[in-house]
Amino acid sequence: MELPDEILSQIFDLAADEDVIFRHGLPTVMAEAAWFKNALNEWSLRSPQDAINIIQRRSYATKKAIMLTCKTWRRLGSEFLYRCLFFDNPSRLHILCKIMESYAENNQESGQSSIGLGWWTKRIHLTRYYASPSRGVSEEDMCNALSTIVRHCPNLSIFTVEWPMPSAIFGLVANSLFKYTRKALHTVHWHVSAEAIPKIIWALDSLPLVLAAHIEFDPPAQSTELHESLHLGSAQDIALNLPYLQQLTLRGSFSEFLEQTMEWNLPGLRNLSIDCGHSRTDIPDIIGFLEKHGHKLKILDLNSIPTLEVPDILELCPQLEVFSFNADWRFQAPTLPATTSDGLPIADDSSSEGISRQRRRQSNTMRLSLGSYFNETSILTRTPHPRIHTIGLHGLLYAFGVGYGRVFSTEEPFRSRVVRRSNDLNFGALNRAQFPQLRCIRILSRTLLNDLNKADGPVQDDEVDGMDRWERWWDRCHESNIRLEDCTGGEFGELPQDEEDEEKDSEDEDEGQDESEEYSSDGYSDEWEVQVPPIEGNQDGPHTQELRQLIKECQAMAEEREESAFTGFIGPAFNLAPSMSLSTDYSGVADESTSATALDQNKAN
């Protein structure tokens, strides 16, 4: 039976399973990781990006198998094979480039349709790789091949390049994206050097339909200072209009770029992620950016080593629903405001905000400080934030005494105590007084969760009170009806467990498996866990008397019978002595259930 081409195409589409990789949004810090067994048979965490890469590899294997089945499937499967182009080896770029060029030349010579293989391509993903002499591919060759492939893909909507592109190479690739894909491209992931900021600005200006942008900036060359190496030229102070940009992720040395975005028109921005990496000096002007674009943000992720002013940030983002910050940040400890003799707060006359605003802020600080968490919490908000329901926590590597945090606690005991104290204060600030709608707290560090798994839980000793800290945090969340999660989305404290290998005799297992599964860990069948009314002694009917007589006979038979060979694994109830397992008093529920269990055993024997 031959199926129509339309039905086969639908089947191939379902088999390819590419819905996830064609989404225009990019994974955020709230995307869940997953446990898996690595090559060493050890538990490890798979990041969301790694999971997407695995999906692409698996999809390619499925589509390749479809192409090799028959000529009809090969003809129909070509569309699916080229929909997603995933590369983890740069040499493959040249092979694909030659195939696309050859196919286009053959179509041109034969006068056939101008639609090439790249017409079906919606996603190009070049993952990070490690350069080696054996690959024999220069950056210039890769750039030329990538530009040629883009030229053949007019319907490209997702362009992801994880390996760092030099400024000159990125300029050529961005020019190809502008010429051939500007009407279809919606998602970009670029990794460039800080010197390429002007070209990034011009590239975004030429792609006004972008919905999501992930841009990672490597630090500038060490031979020159930052302000000397970044010459923006005509890209400086240019006002870009990106009305459709909803998600923006910036990582690395992006301070100069963020300063330029303050004058841009970003009416649709709802998701902002900021990651400063390991930089301790290059602090971006987050406050200035949020003053222009923070009033409509729904998701905000901030991760840096230097402390940022969270109260000011949350005040600028009234619509925020999901917020992430570094739990290692050290904020000013809550203190009571100065008051007059009659108890009124003393206003700061030197403040430009006015007496009334100063008094209002001080009264809010007093109200929060005098709550049940006094001296146990930082002040993250000046007024309770009405919308935040989920908070993510970066850092916390020193909180539980595992991994690198254990070594750091031994070498720098005072600094480690300061960090752990900040962890406690910041976690204490996640309460209903400051966040009335808070429902979930998520620990975001995969490194911490891996270390906890290797150490089999938090460490508790004279130097680190990791287990006590976990219990305090868990109890506080439980009392407030707040879910405490790890980066996998599971409850924080649940680690992966290996299945216990049980050695059983195969013959005994076949004969006693059904009977052993019937009993719970207490030795009783689950069906007896319900409450059954006791039998009243004065209302014995004829059926009850027959049952009593039958039980007595079974009891007598059980006393004379030898111990069964299956007693060791059927259930704990059968390990009791006959006089203990069968009682002569039948007015209780436990006695009746035990007697019924003994009756079933006798029938089985």
Sequence and secondary structure as in RCSB ss.txt:
>XXXX:A:sequence
MELPDEILSQIFDLAADEDVIFRHGLPTVMAEAAWFKNALNEWSLRSPQDAINIIQRRSYATKKAIMLTCKTWRR
LGSEFLYRCLFFDNPSRLHILCKIMESYAENNQESGQSSIGLGWWTKRIHLTRYYASPSRGVSEEDMCNALSTIV
RHCPNLSIFTVEWPMPSAIFGLVANSLFKYTRKALHTVHWHVSAEAIPKIIWALDSLPLVLAAHIEFDPPAQSTE
LHESLHLGSAQDIALNLPYLQQLTLRGSFSEFLEQTMEWNLPGLRNLSIDCGHSRTDIPDIIGFLEKHGHKLKIL
DLNSIPTLEVPDILELCPQLEVFSFNADWRFQAPTLPATTSDGLPIADDSSSEGISRQRRRQSNTMRLSLGSYFN
ETSILTRTPHPRIHTIGLHGLLYAFGVGYGRVFSTEEPFRSRVVRRSNDLNFGALNRAQFPQLRCIRILSRTLLN
DLNKADGPVQDDEVDGMDRWERWWDRCHESNIRLEDCTGGEFGELPQDEEDEEKDSEDEDEGQDESEEYSSDGYS
DEWEVQVPPIEGNQDGPHTQELRQLIKECQAMAEEREESAFTGFIGPAFNLAPSMSLSTDYSGVADESTSATALD
QNKAN
>XXXX:A:secstr
    HHHHHHHHHHHH  TGGG SS   TTS  EEEE TTS EEEE HHHHHHHHHHHHHHHHHHHHTT HHHHH
HHHHHHTTEEEESSTHHHHHHHHHHHHHHHHHHHHT  S  GGGG  EEEE      TTT   HHHHHHHHHHHH
HT TT  EEEE S B HHHHHHHHHHHHHHHTTT  EEEEEEEGGGHHHHHHHHHT TT  EEEEEEE   TTS 
HHHH   GGGTT   B TT  EEEEEES HHHHHHHTTSB TT  EEEEE TT SS    HHHHHHHH TT SEE
EEE SS   HHHHHHT TT  EEEEETT          B TTS B   TT TT HHHHHHHHHHHHHHHTSTTTT
S     SS  SS  EEEEE  TTSSS THHHHHHHH HHHHHHHHHHHHHHHHT STTT TT  EEEE  HHHHH
HHHHTTS  BSSS BHHHHHHHHHHHHHHTT EEE TTSSBTT            HHHHHHHHHHHTTB TTSSB
GGGGS      GGG  HHHHHHHHHHHHHHHHHHHS   TTHHHH GGGGS HHHHS S  SSHHHHHHHHHHHH
HHHH 
